[in-house]
């Protein structure tokens, strides 16, 4: 939810301090492994500052650090991708034509440029969902959050193969459904794409 708006803001002000700040944070977010970010988040926000609980479940405070840890990589990647795609689209001739016709900048950005820039971003978001599923196993283990990842790890260690097969089947089905949704979004974003 934050990667695409950050990418749009960075693309609308290329070379500015905002653009530089977003790209530096995105570079750090893409470069840092999930398990390392999780450990740093626990050390800083739980141990040192005491803002959030270290592990467990039960309240929303228990969910904050795992959610941020799981989403930081995808957010950074989507911000970089959105910025690059939008900058590329903004340099196209039809955008110059729309501006020359006197359309408001907001209409040019959101109606003409953003729809075309979102096509590669949606592709990456669909693929990134697989990384979120894989990262959930690590994140749930680090934060002792009971979920599908913990169930999968516990089942592997206990050699409970039917549960492992069920969890893998659920993850694979979810990934396939997300990619189907991505394909359907293509037709909504770009009306030229139609599936017969």
N, C-alpha and C positions, 0 to 999 in steps of 0.2 A: 504493500500500500504506500510505502514511502519512496521506493526506488524510482518509479516512473515520474512522480512529481519533482523529485530532486533532479532527475535527468532533464526534464523540461525546463526547470529554472536555470540550470547550468547552460543549456543550449540557447536560451533566450538572451543570455548575457555572456557570450564567449569572451574569454580573456579577463573577465572581472575577478574580483576577490571571491565572490560566491562560486563562480565556476571553478576556480583553483581549489577552494576549500572542499567542494563536493567531490572533485576528482581525486584529491589527496585522500579523503576519507574512503572513497570507493576503492582506491588502490590498496589501502590498508585492509579494508573489508574483504577484498578478493584474495589478498595474499595470505591472510591469517587463517590457519586451519580451525575448524569448528571446535575441536577438543581444546586447543590452546586458548581460544577466545573464551570458552566456557570456564576454564580454570582461572584465567585472569579476572573474569567477571565475578566468580566466587570470591577470589582473594580480595578484590577491591571493594565490591558492593556488599558482600556478606561478612567477611572477616574483619576488614579494616573499618568500613563505614557503618556496618550493621544495619543497612537499609532493608535488605531482603534476607529471607531465610536461606540457609545453605542448601537444603534438600527437603524433599517431601512433597506432600500435596495437602489440599484442604482449603486454602484461601487463594485469592487472586495474586497475592504477593508471592506465592510459591511458583506461579506461572510466569512471572515477568522475566527473570533471568533466562530460563530455558527458551522462551519465545524469542527474545532478543538474540540469544546465541544462535538459535536455529535460523533466524531470518537475516542475520547481518551479511552473510555471503551472498545470498540471493538479491538482497536490496542493493548491495554494491554493484553486482553484475548488471542488474536491470538499470541502475542509474547510468552506468557507463554506456550501456547499449542504447538506451533512450537518447542520451545526449548525442552520440555519434550518428544515429539514424536521423534524428531531427535536424542536426546541422547539415547532413547530406541532402535532405529533402528541401530545406530552406534555401539551398543554392540552386534549385531547379528553375527552369524557365517559367513553368506555370505558376510558381509562387511569385516571381517577378511580375508576371502578367496580372495576377490577382491584385497585387499591390498597386500596379499602374492603373487598374480600373477604379481605384479609390475605395476598395473594401477596407473595413476596419481591421486593424492589426490582429485583434482578438479573433475575428472571423477567419482571417488568413491562417493563423496558427492552428486554431482548434478544428476548423472545418476542412481545410485543405491540407495543411502540412502534417498535422498529428495523425490523421487517419492513415496516411501512407507511411509514416514513420513507425507506426505501431506494428506493422506486419512482421518485421524481423524480431521485434521485442516480444510479441506474443509467442513466436517460435521458441525463443530462448526461455521465456517464462514456463512454457510447457516442459521443456527439457530440464529446467532447473527444479521442477517438481520432483523428479527422480532423485536429485541430490538432497532435497528436503527429506524425502523418505529415508534415504540412507543416513543422512545426518541425524535423523530422529533416534536411531539406534544409539549413536554415540552420545547425543545430548541427554537422552533419558538415562543412560548409564552414569554419566557425570553427575547429574542432578538428582539421581535416585527417584526419578519421576516414573510412576507406574504407567506404562503404555505398551503399545505394540512392540516397540524396540526392546523394552525390558523383557517382555514375554518371549520375544524371539531369542534374545541372548540367553535367558534362563532355560529355554527349551533346548537350545543347542548344547549348553553345558550339561543338562540332564539327559541328553540323548533321547529326547521325546520327539521323534521324527514326524508323527502325524501333526503335532502342533506346529512344528517348523514348516511343514508343507502347507498347512492352512494359512499361516501368517504370510508365507511367500506368495501364495495364491491371491490373498487379499491385497497385498502390495502390488502385485502385477496387474490385477484387475483394476485397481485404482489408477495406476499409471496409464493403462490403456484408455480408460474413460476420460482422463484428463487430456490425453492426446486427441481423442475424438472431439472433445470440447474445443480444443485449439483449432482443429480443422474447421469446425462449424463457425468459430469466431472469424476465421479468414473471410468467409463469405459475407459476414456481417460488416466487417471493417472495409473490405474492398469488394464492391458489388460485381466487379469484373470476374471474380472467382466464383464459379458456380459448380455444384456437384449434381450431376444428373443420375 
